[in-house]
């Protein structure tokens, strides 16, 4: 069976003139918009309302994007890119068997900020949903590479890394569906935390055959402990 190629990185955010450099005031504006969109979604809020709340003109938004939807996509892309960069940087700084917590924690911490309203808006808007799926595929590919390295070094059970990655990808898609969250009585952040904990504790193998004590999975801090 041919395996899918690694997901390509999302392109860097650009201003309307095609450049990637933003003025400090624009960076601050994107930060403030990120807070609002993550908490409230983007469907119901208007540009006029955003301009009033952020004490700026609507022209400031049009310098960044052509429409409210395009502005949301720009903010969301910037946010997801930052999460991937944080995870990759943290994982690169430690040995493979210690890399899962720094790799996964940015996503777990981020789940605390993703409101149910945002998840509904995103799922119902194909461009945003596609952006999320691309982000998840890239995250899962990084996870597959970590699992592969640990299997090669004898740290994990002899399980196929591609299988782990695909199961994780399917699970992440499922747990963000409103029907799942309603049936499970879990919040999205709680579901993400439980899923990652299940992943890690199921992969590390006992070392009894080598006469060593069983290797425990590295502790995965809960979201609440990092607030």
N, CA and C atoms as a LAMMPS dump frame, in Angstrom:
ITEM: TIMESTEP
0
ITEM: NUMBER OF ATOMS
681
ITEM: BOX BOUNDS ff ff ff
-5.0000000000000000e+02 5.0000000000000000e+02
-5.0000000000000000e+02 5.0000000000000000e+02
-5.0000000000000000e+02 5.0000000000000000e+02
ITEM: ATOMS id mol type element x y z
1 1 1 N 0.842 -1.201 0
2 1 2 C 0 0 0
3 1 3 C 0.874 1.246 0
4 2 1 N 0.592 2.185 -0.92
5 2 2 C 1.388 3.402 -0.996
6 2 3 C 0.95 4.372 0.075
7 3 1 N 1.89 4.931 0.797
8 3 2 C 1.572 5.834 1.885
9 3 3 C 1.58 7.269 1.416
10 4 1 N 0.736 8.061 2.07
11 4 2 C 0.609 9.458 1.662
12 4 3 C 1.894 10.202 1.942
13 5 1 N 2.199 11.16 1.095
14 5 2 C 3.38 11.995 1.305
15 5 3 C 3.133 12.959 2.439
16 6 1 N 4.215 13.452 3.019
17 6 2 C 4.096 14.411 4.115
18 6 3 C 3.384 15.661 3.64
19 7 1 N 2.562 16.228 4.512
20 7 2 C 1.847 17.449 4.172
21 7 3 C 2.819 18.6 3.986
22 8 1 N 2.539 19.446 2.993
23 8 2 C 3.4 20.592 2.757
24 8 3 C 3.06 21.707 3.734
25 9 1 N 4.055 22.498 4.138
26 9 2 C 3.792 23.593 5.061
27 9 3 C 2.829 24.595 4.457
28 10 1 N 2.006 25.202 5.303
29 10 2 C 1.156 26.287 4.842
30 10 3 C 2.02 27.481 4.475
31 11 1 N 1.631 28.262 3.456
32 11 2 C 2.449 29.406 3.068
33 11 3 C 2.462 30.471 4.141
34 12 1 N 3.537 31.25 4.18
35 12 2 C 3.636 32.339 5.145
36 12 3 C 2.595 33.398 4.836
37 13 1 N 2.027 33.983 5.894
38 13 2 C 1.042 35.041 5.707
39 13 3 C 1.683 36.244 5.036
40 14 1 N 0.95 36.858 4.091
41 14 2 C 1.466 38.02 3.387
42 14 3 C 0.479 39.168 3.502
43 15 1 N 1.008 40.41 3.356
44 15 2 C 0.105 41.536 3.29
45 15 3 C -0.483 41.613 1.886
46 16 1 N -1.379 42.575 1.668
47 16 2 C -2.089 42.615 0.393
48 16 3 C -1.173 42.939 -0.78
49 17 1 N -0.004 43.482 -0.501
50 17 2 C 0.953 43.772 -1.558
51 17 3 C 1.913 42.613 -1.809
52 18 1 N 1.722 41.498 -1.105
53 18 2 C 2.541 40.321 -1.332
54 18 3 C 3.722 40.189 -0.402
55 19 1 N 3.93 41.149 0.498
56 19 2 C 5.06 41.08 1.413
57 19 3 C 4.714 40.344 2.688
58 20 1 N 5.737 39.919 3.402
59 20 2 C 5.524 39.193 4.651
60 20 3 C 5.801 40.052 5.877
61 21 1 N 6.357 41.254 5.678
62 21 2 C 6.684 42.125 6.801
63 21 3 C 5.464 42.945 7.188
64 22 1 N 5.159 42.956 8.468
65 22 2 C 4.039 43.725 8.984
66 22 3 C 4.541 44.778 9.948
67 23 1 N 3.824 45.881 10.002
68 23 2 C 4.155 46.918 10.968
69 23 3 C 3.786 46.426 12.359
70 24 1 N 4.454 46.937 13.407
71 24 2 C 4.117 46.517 14.771
72 24 3 C 2.638 46.675 15.091
73 25 1 N 2.016 47.752 14.623
74 25 2 C 0.588 47.948 14.914
75 25 3 C -0.255 46.85 14.262
76 26 1 N 0.174 46.363 13.089
77 26 2 C -0.565 45.289 12.439
78 26 3 C -0.394 43.966 13.175
79 27 1 N 0.791 43.723 13.684
80 27 2 C 1.021 42.516 14.488
81 27 3 C 0.144 42.548 15.734
82 28 1 N 0.071 43.705 16.382
83 28 2 C -0.78 43.823 17.577
84 28 3 C -2.243 43.612 17.214
85 29 1 N -2.65 44.155 16.08
86 29 2 C -4.034 43.999 15.644
87 29 3 C -4.36 42.531 15.388
88 30 1 N -3.448 41.812 14.766
89 30 2 C -3.656 40.383 14.532
90 30 3 C -3.736 39.614 15.848
91 31 1 N -2.929 39.999 16.824
92 31 2 C -2.992 39.364 18.145
93 31 3 C -4.365 39.568 18.775
94 32 1 N -4.877 40.788 18.688
95 32 2 C -6.173 41.099 19.296
96 32 3 C -7.31 40.393 18.559
97 33 1 N -7.219 40.342 17.249
98 33 2 C -8.224 39.62 16.469
99 33 3 C -8.199 38.127 16.795
100 34 1 N -7.025 37.592 16.999
101 34 2 C -6.895 36.174 17.347
102 34 3 C -7.655 35.869 18.63
103 35 1 N -7.491 36.705 19.632
104 35 2 C -8.191 36.495 20.901
105 35 3 C -9.696 36.481 20.695
106 36 1 N -10.197 37.429 19.913
107 36 2 C -11.637 37.516 19.679
108 36 3 C -12.14 36.316 18.881
109 37 1 N -11.478 35.993 17.799
110 37 2 C -11.943 34.891 16.951
111 37 3 C -11.907 33.55 17.681
112 38 1 N -10.869 33.31 18.469
113 38 2 C -10.784 32.037 19.183
114 38 3 C -11.901 31.9 20.206
115 39 1 N -12.304 33.001 20.803
116 39 2 C -13.338 32.96 21.831
117 39 3 C -14.747 33.011 21.253
118 40 1 N -14.929 33.76 20.162
119 40 2 C -16.273 34.06 19.68
120 40 3 C -16.564 33.554 18.277
121 41 1 N -15.582 32.933 17.612
122 41 2 C -15.782 32.573 16.221
123 41 3 C -15.744 33.813 15.34
124 42 1 N -16.188 33.65 14.102
125 42 2 C -16.139 34.788 13.181
126 42 3 C -17.446 35.021 12.43
127 43 1 N -18.384 34.113 12.505
128 43 2 C -19.603 34.217 11.723
129 43 3 C -20.454 35.427 12.112
130 44 1 N -20.663 35.626 13.398
131 44 2 C -21.608 36.646 13.845
132 44 3 C -20.986 38.023 14.007
133 45 1 N -19.702 38.081 14.273
134 45 2 C -19.06 39.369 14.488
135 45 3 C -18.908 40.086 13.148
136 46 1 N -19.055 41.416 13.162
137 46 2 C -18.907 42.218 11.946
138 46 3 C -17.62 43.028 12.006
139 47 1 N -17.162 43.488 10.848
140 47 2 C -15.965 44.33 10.82
141 47 3 C -16.2 45.639 11.555
142 48 1 N -17.41 46.165 11.459
143 48 2 C -17.72 47.401 12.177
144 48 3 C -17.611 47.189 13.686
145 49 1 N -18.12 46.067 14.148
146 49 2 C -18.032 45.744 15.574
147 49 3 C -16.578 45.567 15.996
148 50 1 N -15.805 44.866 15.186
149 50 2 C -14.388 44.664 15.501
150 50 3 C -13.639 45.987 15.545
151 51 1 N -13.922 46.864 14.588
152 51 2 C -13.248 48.162 14.559
153 51 3 C -13.573 48.969 15.806
154 52 1 N -14.825 48.907 16.242
155 52 2 C -15.22 49.638 17.447
156 52 3 C -14.534 49.075 18.687
157 53 1 N -14.497 47.785 18.809
158 53 2 C -13.905 47.148 19.987
159 53 3 C -12.394 47.318 20.043
160 54 1 N -11.751 47.339 18.885
161 54 2 C -10.288 47.427 18.843
162 54 3 C -9.798 48.849 18.598
163 55 1 N -10.743 49.79 18.538
164 55 2 C -10.396 51.217 18.4
165 55 3 C -9.518 51.465 17.178
166 56 1 N -9.99 50.955 16.049
167 56 2 C -9.278 51.176 14.793
168 56 3 C -10.304 51.374 13.689
169 57 1 N -9.847 51.674 12.513
170 57 2 C -10.738 51.839 11.373
171 57 3 C -10.857 50.528 10.61
172 58 1 N -11.955 50.398 9.855
173 58 2 C -12.105 49.207 9.028
174 58 3 C -11.021 49.143 7.949
175 59 1 N -10.489 50.301 7.596
176 59 2 C -9.402 50.32 6.619
177 59 3 C -8.202 49.51 7.12
178 60 1 N -7.999 49.523 8.446
179 60 2 C -6.892 48.744 9.022
180 60 3 C -7.046 47.261 8.715
181 61 1 N -8.294 46.79 8.7
182 61 2 C -8.537 45.384 8.376
183 61 3 C -8.305 45.114 6.89
184 62 1 N -8.761 46.056 6.053
185 62 2 C -8.626 45.86 4.609
186 62 3 C -7.177 45.959 4.143
187 63 1 N -6.318 46.528 4.969
188 63 2 C -4.888 46.497 4.66
189 63 3 C -4.323 45.08 4.818
190 64 1 N -5.036 44.254 5.574
191 64 2 C -4.582 42.888 5.851
192 64 3 C -5.3 41.835 5.021
193 65 1 N -6.552 42.093 4.677
194 65 2 C -7.336 41.1 3.941
195 65 3 C -8.499 41.786 3.24
196 66 1 N -9.057 41.104 2.242
197 66 2 C -10.108 41.69 1.414
198 66 3 C -11.502 41.583 2.021
199 67 1 N -11.685 40.734 3.006
200 67 2 C -13.006 40.516 3.583
201 67 3 C -12.861 40.003 5.006
202 68 1 N -13.984 39.942 5.706
203 68 2 C -13.953 39.412 7.07
204 68 3 C -13.499 37.956 7.073
205 69 1 N -14.004 37.173 6.129
206 69 2 C -13.628 35.762 6.061
207 69 3 C -12.14 35.597 5.768
208 70 1 N -11.636 36.416 4.845
209 70 2 C -10.204 36.352 4.528
210 70 3 C -9.365 36.8 5.713
211 71 1 N -9.877 37.766 6.468
212 71 2 C -9.165 38.224 7.66
213 71 3 C -9.102 37.106 8.695
214 72 1 N -10.213 36.412 8.883
215 72 2 C -10.205 35.284 9.817
216 72 3 C -9.201 34.225 9.38
217 73 1 N -9.197 33.894 8.095
218 73 2 C -8.269 32.873 7.606
219 73 3 C -6.827 33.287 7.837
220 74 1 N -6.549 34.56 7.668
221 74 2 C -5.181 35.026 7.901
222 74 3 C -4.804 34.884 9.37
223 75 1 N -5.698 35.289 10.243
224 75 2 C -5.441 35.184 11.68
225 75 3 C -5.299 33.72 12.084
226 76 1 N -6.168 32.877 11.567
227 76 2 C -6.162 31.462 11.938
228 76 3 C -4.907 30.764 11.419
229 77 1 N -4.499 31.08 10.199
230 77 2 C -3.274 30.509 9.636
231 77 3 C -2.068 30.903 10.479
232 78 1 N -1.998 32.153 10.861
233 78 2 C -0.897 32.651 11.71
234 78 3 C -0.857 31.898 13.031
235 79 1 N -2.026 31.676 13.616
236 79 2 C -2.139 30.972 14.89
237 79 3 C -1.673 29.519 14.759
238 80 1 N -2.153 28.818 13.742
239 80 2 C -1.786 27.415 13.558
240 80 3 C -0.307 27.26 13.229
241 81 1 N 0.221 28.17 12.431
242 81 2 C 1.648 28.12 12.107
243 81 3 C 2.489 28.251 13.368
244 82 1 N 2.085 29.139 14.252
245 82 2 C 2.824 29.322 15.502
246 82 3 C 2.796 28.045 16.344
247 83 1 N 1.669 27.373 16.386
248 83 2 C 1.577 26.12 17.147
249 83 3 C 2.537 25.07 16.599
250 84 1 N 2.576 24.945 15.293
251 84 2 C 3.469 23.946 14.698
252 84 3 C 4.928 24.277 14.979
253 85 1 N 5.27 25.543 14.876
254 85 2 C 6.655 25.948 15.118
255 85 3 C 7.05 25.708 16.574
256 86 1 N 6.136 25.988 17.507
257 86 2 C 6.434 25.758 18.921
258 86 3 C 6.653 24.276 19.196
259 87 1 N 5.787 23.432 18.634
260 87 2 C 5.928 21.998 18.853
261 87 3 C 7.213 21.443 18.271
262 88 1 N 7.54 21.872 17.053
263 88 2 C 8.759 21.381 16.403
264 88 3 C 10.006 21.84 17.15
265 89 1 N 10.005 23.067 17.601
266 89 2 C 11.163 23.596 18.331
267 89 3 C 11.358 22.853 19.645
268 90 1 N 10.267 22.614 20.376
269 90 2 C 10.37 21.905 21.641
270 90 3 C 10.849 20.476 21.467
271 91 1 N 10.343 19.799 20.433
272 91 2 C 10.723 18.405 20.206
273 91 3 C 12.177 18.273 19.784
274 92 1 N 12.681 19.263 19.067
275 92 2 C 14.055 19.193 18.567
276 92 3 C 15.09 19.362 19.671
277 93 1 N 14.657 19.86 20.824
278 93 2 C 15.611 20.189 21.884
279 93 3 C 15.895 19.029 22.836
280 94 1 N 15.185 17.891 22.676
281 94 2 C 15.33 16.777 23.616
282 94 3 C 15.43 15.462 22.847
283 95 1 N 15.847 14.359 23.519
284 95 2 C 15.876 13.048 22.863
285 95 3 C 14.473 12.618 22.43
286 96 1 N 14.368 11.698 21.458
287 96 2 C 13.061 11.306 20.924
288 96 3 C 12.061 10.857 21.979
289 97 1 N 12.521 10.045 22.949
290 97 2 C 11.573 9.53 23.944
291 97 3 C 11.054 10.605 24.885
292 98 1 N 11.715 11.763 24.908
293 98 2 C 11.262 12.877 25.733
294 98 3 C 10.583 13.962 24.912
295 99 1 N 10.451 13.734 23.611
296 99 2 C 9.996 14.799 22.715
297 99 3 C 8.482 14.911 22.618
298 100 1 N 7.75 13.917 23.106
299 100 2 C 6.31 13.929 22.874
300 100 3 C 5.6 15.028 23.651
301 101 1 N 6.002 15.225 24.893
302 101 2 C 5.348 16.289 25.659
303 101 3 C 5.586 17.658 25.033
304 102 1 N 6.832 18.076 24.752
305 102 2 C 7.006 19.388 24.129
306 102 3 C 6.393 19.477 22.738
307 103 1 N 6.297 18.354 22.036
308 103 2 C 5.679 18.385 20.714
309 103 3 C 4.161 18.525 20.806
310 104 1 N 3.551 17.824 21.758
311 104 2 C 2.096 17.788 21.846
312 104 3 C 1.493 18.911 22.677
313 105 1 N 2.244 19.411 23.66
314 105 2 C 1.657 20.361 24.596
315 105 3 C 1.167 21.656 23.962
316 106 1 N 1.837 22.217 22.957
317 106 2 C 1.271 23.431 22.355
318 106 3 C -0.157 23.229 21.862
319 107 1 N -0.444 22.064 21.275
320 107 2 C -1.794 21.795 20.795
321 107 3 C -2.768 21.62 21.955
322 108 1 N -2.317 20.995 23.033
323 108 2 C -3.192 20.806 24.189
324 108 3 C -3.485 22.142 24.859
325 109 1 N -2.457 22.948 25.026
326 109 2 C -2.671 24.277 25.593
327 109 3 C -3.577 25.106 24.692
328 110 1 N -3.393 24.974 23.385
329 110 2 C -4.197 25.745 22.444
330 110 3 C -5.662 25.344 22.508
331 111 1 N -5.931 24.064 22.773
332 111 2 C -7.313 23.6 22.829
333 111 3 C -8.104 24.335 23.897
334 112 1 N -7.412 24.812 24.927
335 112 2 C -8.081 25.573 25.98
336 112 3 C -8.697 26.856 25.437
337 113 1 N -8.145 27.372 24.342
338 113 2 C -8.605 28.648 23.796
339 113 3 C -9.656 28.49 22.7
340 114 1 N -9.85 27.274 22.213
341 114 2 C -10.76 27.064 21.093
342 114 3 C -12.185 26.876 21.604
343 115 1 N -13.017 27.874 21.401
344 115 2 C -14.387 27.809 21.893
345 115 3 C -15.241 26.906 21.012
346 116 1 N -16.368 26.478 21.566
347 116 2 C -17.305 25.67 20.782
348 116 3 C -17.833 26.467 19.597
349 117 1 N -17.998 27.779 19.782
350 117 2 C -18.47 28.629 18.688
351 117 3 C -17.478 28.636 17.541
352 118 1 N -16.197 28.776 17.867
353 118 2 C -15.178 28.75 16.819
354 118 3 C -15.184 27.411 16.094
355 119 1 N -15.271 26.316 16.825
356 119 2 C -15.234 25 16.197
357 119 3 C -16.42 24.822 15.243
358 120 1 N -17.594 25.316 15.631
359 120 2 C -18.759 25.224 14.743
360 120 3 C -18.561 26.078 13.498
361 121 1 N -18.088 27.311 13.706
362 121 2 C -17.865 28.205 12.563
363 121 3 C -16.838 27.617 11.603
364 122 1 N -15.774 27.076 12.158
365 122 2 C -14.703 26.526 11.335
366 122 3 C -15.193 25.309 10.551
367 123 1 N -15.891 24.412 11.222
368 123 2 C -16.383 23.206 10.566
369 123 3 C -17.353 23.544 9.441
370 124 1 N -18.126 24.609 9.622
371 124 2 C -19.114 24.991 8.626
372 124 3 C -18.594 25.865 7.507
373 125 1 N -17.318 26.213 7.533
374 125 2 C -16.742 27.082 6.504
375 125 3 C -15.628 26.313 5.805
376 126 1 N -15.85 25.816 4.594
377 126 2 C -14.885 24.918 3.938
378 126 3 C -13.445 25.412 3.893
379 127 1 N -13.167 26.69 3.577
380 127 2 C -11.754 27.113 3.56
381 127 3 C -11.082 26.992 4.924
382 128 1 N -11.808 27.326 5.993
383 128 2 C -11.238 27.206 7.336
384 128 3 C -11.075 25.742 7.714
385 129 1 N -12.055 24.931 7.362
386 129 2 C -11.97 23.503 7.665
387 129 3 C -10.793 22.867 6.929
388 130 1 N -10.573 23.278 5.672
389 130 2 C -9.443 22.75 4.903
390 130 3 C -8.117 23.176 5.524
391 131 1 N -8.052 24.411 6.006
392 131 2 C -6.832 24.895 6.656
393 131 3 C -6.545 24.085 7.912
394 132 1 N -7.583 23.793 8.693
395 132 2 C -7.43 22.989 9.905
396 132 3 C -6.957 21.577 9.564
397 133 1 N -7.541 20.992 8.521
398 133 2 C -7.15 19.64 8.125
399 133 3 C -5.689 19.604 7.683
400 134 1 N -5.248 20.598 6.945
401 134 2 C -3.849 20.651 6.526
402 134 3 C -2.925 20.782 7.735
403 135 1 N -3.339 21.598 8.684
404 135 2 C -2.558 21.757 9.916
405 135 3 C -2.452 20.428 10.65
406 136 1 N -3.564 19.734 10.77
407 136 2 C -3.565 18.461 11.487
408 136 3 C -2.721 17.419 10.763
409 137 1 N -2.774 17.402 9.447
410 137 2 C -1.959 16.432 8.705
411 137 3 C -0.471 16.672 8.949
412 138 1 N -0.088 17.933 8.979
413 138 2 C 1.327 18.218 9.221
414 138 3 C 1.722 17.843 10.646
415 139 1 N 0.848 18.111 11.594
416 139 2 C 1.126 17.722 12.979
417 139 3 C 1.245 16.2 13.096
418 140 1 N 0.348 15.499 12.446
419 140 2 C 0.361 14.045 12.511
420 140 3 C 1.602 13.48 11.834
421 141 1 N 2.053 14.092 10.749
422 141 2 C 3.278 13.632 10.098
423 141 3 C 4.467 13.791 11.038
424 142 1 N 4.523 14.892 11.772
425 142 2 C 5.59 15.055 12.758
426 142 3 C 5.51 13.999 13.846
427 143 1 N 4.288 13.678 14.268
428 143 2 C 4.1 12.63 15.268
429 143 3 C 4.556 11.28 14.72
430 144 1 N 4.221 10.996 13.465
431 144 2 C 4.649 9.732 12.856
432 144 3 C 6.166 9.607 12.864
433 145 1 N 6.844 10.686 12.558
434 145 2 C 8.302 10.653 12.535
435 145 3 C 8.878 10.403 13.927
436 146 1 N 8.255 10.995 14.944
437 146 2 C 8.714 10.748 16.315
438 146 3 C 8.507 9.289 16.705
439 147 1 N 7.324 8.75 16.394
440 147 2 C 7.042 7.349 16.715
441 147 3 C 8.031 6.442 15.994
442 148 1 N 8.295 6.729 14.739
443 148 2 C 9.224 5.91 13.957
444 148 3 C 10.611 5.885 14.587
445 149 1 N 11.076 7.025 15.033
446 149 2 C 12.399 7.084 15.662
447 149 3 C 12.429 6.275 16.948
448 150 1 N 11.346 6.341 17.726
449 150 2 C 11.315 5.602 18.992
450 150 3 C 11.203 4.099 18.763
451 151 1 N 10.469 3.69 17.727
452 151 2 C 10.392 2.265 17.398
453 151 3 C 11.756 1.76 16.959
454 152 1 N 12.44 2.532 16.119
455 152 2 C 13.766 2.133 15.63
456 152 3 C 14.768 1.989 16.768
457 153 1 N 14.612 2.804 17.812
458 153 2 C 15.536 2.758 18.942
459 153 3 C 15.087 1.778 20.025
460 154 1 N 13.983 1.05 19.794
461 154 2 C 13.52 0.057 20.746
462 154 3 C 12.818 0.632 21.958
463 155 1 N 12.39 1.88 21.886
464 155 2 C 11.726 2.518 23.019
465 155 3 C 10.23 2.244 23.029
466 156 1 N 9.657 2.042 21.85
467 156 2 C 8.226 1.803 21.719
468 156 3 C 7.974 0.358 21.321
469 157 1 N 6.762 -0.08 21.551
470 157 2 C 6.331 -1.375 21.064
471 157 3 C 6.519 -1.412 19.548
472 158 1 N 6.637 -2.606 19.003
473 158 2 C 6.854 -2.743 17.564
474 158 3 C 5.589 -2.51 16.773
475 159 1 N 5.128 -1.283 16.758
476 159 2 C 3.891 -0.931 16.07
477 159 3 C 4.215 -0.041 14.882
478 160 1 N 3.408 -0.116 13.862
479 160 2 C 3.657 0.648 12.646
480 160 3 C 3.398 2.138 12.884
481 161 1 N 4.386 3.002 12.671
482 161 2 C 4.207 4.439 12.914
483 161 3 C 3.114 5.059 12.055
484 162 1 N 2.967 4.571 10.827
485 162 2 C 1.93 5.109 9.95
486 162 3 C 0.544 4.806 10.508
487 163 1 N 0.372 3.604 11.057
488 163 2 C -0.905 3.248 11.668
489 163 3 C -1.209 4.174 12.836
490 164 1 N -0.219 4.405 13.689
491 164 2 C -0.412 5.305 14.829
492 164 3 C -0.837 6.684 14.348
493 165 1 N -0.152 7.193 13.334
494 165 2 C -0.452 8.531 12.835
495 165 3 C -1.858 8.609 12.252
496 166 1 N -2.257 7.591 11.496
497 166 2 C -3.578 7.609 10.875
498 166 3 C -4.691 7.481 11.915
499 167 1 N -4.488 6.625 12.909
500 167 2 C -5.476 6.496 13.987
501 167 3 C -5.613 7.822 14.726
502 168 1 N -4.487 8.462 14.97
503 168 2 C -4.51 9.745 15.661
504 168 3 C -5.232 10.799 14.825
505 169 1 N -4.968 10.828 13.537
506 169 2 C -5.608 11.804 12.66
507 169 3 C -7.123 11.61 12.64
508 170 1 N -7.558 10.353 12.514
509 170 2 C -8.99 10.068 12.493
510 170 3 C -9.635 10.435 13.826
511 171 1 N -8.93 10.167 14.919
512 171 2 C -9.458 10.482 16.245
513 171 3 C -9.591 11.985 16.439
514 172 1 N -8.604 12.737 15.989
515 172 2 C -8.656 14.189 16.129
516 172 3 C -9.803 14.78 15.315
517 173 1 N -10.073 14.211 14.152
518 173 2 C -11.216 14.688 13.373
519 173 3 C -12.521 14.393 14.099
520 174 1 N -12.605 13.21 14.681
521 174 2 C -13.851 12.802 15.33
522 174 3 C -14.134 13.619 16.583
523 175 1 N -13.131 13.873 17.407
524 175 2 C -13.405 14.503 18.699
525 175 3 C -13.784 15.97 18.576
526 176 1 N -13.602 16.573 17.416
527 176 2 C -14.032 17.964 17.288
528 176 3 C -15.447 18.09 16.727
529 177 1 N -16.072 16.954 16.418
530 177 2 C -17.438 17.001 15.913
531 177 3 C -18.404 17.289 17.059
532 178 1 N -19.343 18.221 16.859
533 178 2 C -20.293 18.558 17.927
534 178 3 C -21.041 17.347 18.471
535 179 1 N -21.398 16.393 17.606
536 179 2 C -22.143 15.216 18.066
537 179 3 C -21.321 14.399 19.047
538 180 1 N -20.024 14.253 18.785
539 180 2 C -19.161 13.511 19.707
540 180 3 C -19.058 14.237 21.038
541 181 1 N -18.818 15.537 21.002
542 181 2 C -18.641 16.296 22.239
543 181 3 C -19.905 16.261 23.082
544 182 1 N -21.064 16.322 22.433
545 182 2 C -22.322 16.266 23.172
546 182 3 C -22.532 14.892 23.796
547 183 1 N -22.216 13.836 23.05
548 183 2 C -22.429 12.477 23.555
549 183 3 C -21.448 12.109 24.649
550 184 1 N -20.224 12.632 24.582
551 184 2 C -19.19 12.251 25.545
552 184 3 C -19.204 13.096 26.806
553 185 1 N -19.871 14.236 26.758
554 185 2 C -19.87 15.195 27.875
555 185 3 C -18.475 15.741 28.159
556 186 1 N -17.585 15.675 27.175
557 186 2 C -16.244 16.242 27.302
558 186 3 C -16.178 17.553 26.541
559 187 1 N -15.344 18.458 27.018
560 187 2 C -15.026 19.628 26.21
561 187 3 C -13.97 19.219 25.194
562 188 1 N -13.74 20.052 24.196
563 188 2 C -12.716 19.72 23.203
564 188 3 C -11.353 19.6 23.864
565 189 1 N -11.039 20.508 24.765
566 189 2 C -9.722 20.461 25.42
567 189 3 C -9.56 19.183 26.235
568 190 1 N -10.632 18.748 26.915
569 190 2 C -10.56 17.512 27.697
570 190 3 C -10.378 16.296 26.783
571 191 1 N -11.067 16.307 25.651
572 191 2 C -10.949 15.187 24.717
573 191 3 C -9.537 15.094 24.14
574 192 1 N -8.946 16.246 23.805
575 192 2 C -7.578 16.249 23.278
576 192 3 C -6.608 15.713 24.322
577 193 1 N -6.753 16.16 25.548
578 193 2 C -5.857 15.715 26.62
579 193 3 C -5.964 14.206 26.831
580 194 1 N -7.193 13.692 26.867
581 194 2 C -7.392 12.254 27.067
582 194 3 C -6.814 11.447 25.9
583 195 1 N -7.002 11.941 24.7
584 195 2 C -6.51 11.226 23.526
585 195 3 C -4.993 11.142 23.518
586 196 1 N -4.325 12.24 23.8
587 196 2 C -2.864 12.227 23.806
588 196 3 C -2.321 11.356 24.94
589 197 1 N -2.989 11.377 26.089
590 197 2 C -2.573 10.51 27.182
591 197 3 C -2.705 9.039 26.813
592 198 1 N -3.811 8.69 26.159
593 198 2 C -4.026 7.313 25.703
594 198 3 C -2.944 6.904 24.714
595 199 1 N -2.596 7.804 23.832
596 199 2 C -1.563 7.512 22.84
597 199 3 C -0.238 7.166 23.507
598 200 1 N 0.23 8.032 24.376
599 200 2 C 1.552 7.834 24.962
600 200 3 C 1.617 6.602 25.849
601 201 1 N 0.641 6.409 26.7
602 201 2 C 0.687 5.276 27.623
603 201 3 C 0.5 3.945 26.901
604 202 1 N -0.063 3.973 25.697
605 202 2 C -0.213 2.74 24.941
606 202 3 C 0.997 2.374 24.107
607 203 1 N 1.909 3.329 23.901
608 203 2 C 3.04 3.082 23.014
609 203 3 C 4.291 2.607 23.735
610 204 1 N 4.581 3.162 24.892
611 204 2 C 5.82 2.783 25.576
612 204 3 C 5.75 1.32 26.009
613 205 1 N 6.838 0.589 25.804
614 205 2 C 6.841 -0.847 26.064
615 205 3 C 7.571 -1.167 27.361
616 206 1 N 7.165 -2.25 28.034
617 206 2 C 7.913 -2.698 29.208
618 206 3 C 9.289 -3.216 28.787
619 207 1 N 10.266 -3.051 29.65
620 207 2 C 11.619 -3.533 29.359
621 207 3 C 11.962 -4.764 30.195
622 208 1 N 10.919 -5.494 30.592
623 208 2 C 11.158 -6.63 31.483
624 208 3 C 12.05 -7.683 30.83
625 209 1 N 11.898 -7.832 29.498
626 209 2 C 12.691 -8.865 28.828
627 209 3 C 14.172 -8.572 28.901
628 210 1 N 14.522 -7.321 29.046
629 210 2 C 15.931 -6.935 29.132
630 210 3 C 16.391 -6.835 30.575
631 211 1 N 15.519 -7.24 31.515
632 211 2 C 15.884 -7.181 32.918
633 211 3 C 15.835 -5.793 33.508
634 212 1 N 15.113 -4.903 32.855
635 212 2 C 14.992 -3.53 33.341
636 212 3 C 13.567 -3.294 33.804
637 213 1 N 13.343 -2.33 34.678
638 213 2 C 11.977 -2.002 35.061
639 213 3 C 11.222 -1.445 33.87
640 214 1 N 9.92 -1.618 33.901
641 214 2 C 9.098 -1.111 32.805
642 214 3 C 9.302 0.381 32.657
643 215 1 N 9.389 0.819 31.413
644 215 2 C 9.566 2.241 31.129
645 215 3 C 8.204 2.917 31.145
646 216 1 N 8.039 3.904 31.943
647 216 2 C 6.771 4.625 31.996
648 216 3 C 6.763 5.723 30.953
649 217 1 N 5.572 6.058 30.457
650 217 2 C 5.458 7.175 29.53
651 217 3 C 5.815 8.461 30.254
652 218 1 N 6.445 9.402 29.568
653 218 2 C 6.765 10.667 30.21
654 218 3 C 5.494 11.375 30.613
655 219 1 N 5.484 12.091 31.73
656 219 2 C 4.26 12.733 32.194
657 219 3 C 3.785 13.776 31.206
658 220 1 N 2.507 13.711 30.883
659 220 2 C 1.907 14.711 30.011
660 220 3 C 1.074 15.629 30.884
661 221 1 N 1.558 16.832 31.119
662 221 2 C 0.876 17.75 32.016
663 221 3 C -0.522 18.039 31.502
664 222 1 N -1.445 18.232 32.435
665 222 2 C -2.805 18.573 32.05
666 222 3 C -2.883 20.04 31.706
667 223 1 N -3.941 20.363 30.984
668 223 2 C -4.135 21.764 30.612
669 223 3 C -4.279 22.634 31.843
670 224 1 N -5.036 22.144 32.851
671 224 2 C -5.301 22.974 34.017
672 224 3 C -4.031 23.351 34.749
673 225 1 N -3.032 22.469 34.77
674 225 2 C -1.814 22.749 35.519
675 225 3 C -0.977 23.823 34.876
676 226 1 N -1.283 24.173 33.616
677 226 2 C -0.494 25.182 32.926
678 226 3 C -1.235 26.497 32.835
679 227 1 N -2.348 26.618 33.437
680 227 2 C -3.077 27.875 33.395
681 227 3 C -2.379 28.917 34.243
